[in-house]
Amino acid sequence: MSASRFLEVEPRRLPGWVARYTDARGGAVAVLSTPAGLDLRGEDGSLAHVALLDPPAGRPDGPVDDVGAAADDLAALAAAPRTLLVCLVRRGGWTVGVVRDGSVLSGSSGRRYVQGTTAAGGWSQQRYARRRSGQAGKLADDASSAVARVLDVAAGLPSGAAPDAVVVGGDRALADVVLAPTVAEGWPRLGPLEVGEPRRVDLEAAASRVLALRVTVHDAPG
């Protein structure tokens, strides 16, 4: 069974990464354009999927003759300026913000205790469940209010275009609850981004991560 791994590659590093991946297999790699990005299929049975966070519709699907040009084009698509709302939330905290060109235009973070699960049964278990639900609801309310604030701040900045999609991370079901009462409810959802307990530093990292290419590598069978 072949090993698999996932990595995020910055747009400016993608052409070099593709060249090294191809060279490591002696150039014996078939490159296919896909709706999501590129597939690199080695004659040794290895495979690398390279995907945009938000692929545009109508991408060509089929063999690629010029690998370098294909990697350059994909990197340019990934790096194209775009303003996005980021919503990272778990049952211990949240961080939300508007990002563009690798920077945070406006952001807000917060924490609120949400009680963990309990093994108790009967009335005690029901009481804990109600308390946990109430705590999670307050966290979602706080995060929803923060989403409205950061969007208002970003709208007043001369350099910031309005976001047209939202990148979620952490607890996706809770992110849906956070976004439901906001103007972002019906926006396209991108991601998800894997995060631990969200902090401001995760929002700053997400500003760059939303530009990265998602690469899943399946090594040659051993």
HELIX and SHEET records of a PDB file:
HELIX    1   1 PRO A   11  ARG A   13  5                                   3    
HELIX    2   2 LEU A   14  ASP A   23  1                                  10    
HELIX    3   3 VAL A   67  ALA A   79  1                                  13    
HELIX    4   4 GLY A  122  ALA A  155  1                                  34    
HELIX    5   5 ARG A  172  LEU A  179  1                                   8    
HELIX    6   6 ARG A  200  ARG A  209  1                                  10    
SHEET    1   A 6 SER A   4  VAL A   9  0                                        
SHEET    2   A 6 LEU A 213  HIS A 218 -1                                        
SHEET    3   A 6 LEU A  47  ALA A  51 -1                                        
SHEET    4   A 6 GLY A  37  GLY A  42 -1                                        
SHEET    5   A 6 VAL A  29  SER A  33 -1                                        
SHEET    6   A 6 GLY A  62  PRO A  63 -1                                        
SHEET    1   B 5 SER A 103  ARG A 111  0                                        
SHEET    2   B 5 GLY A  93  ARG A 100 -1                                        
SHEET    3   B 5 THR A  83  ARG A  90 -1                                        
SHEET    4   B 5 VAL A 166  GLY A 170  1                                        
SHEET    5   B 5 ARG A 189  LEU A 193  1                                        
END                                                                             
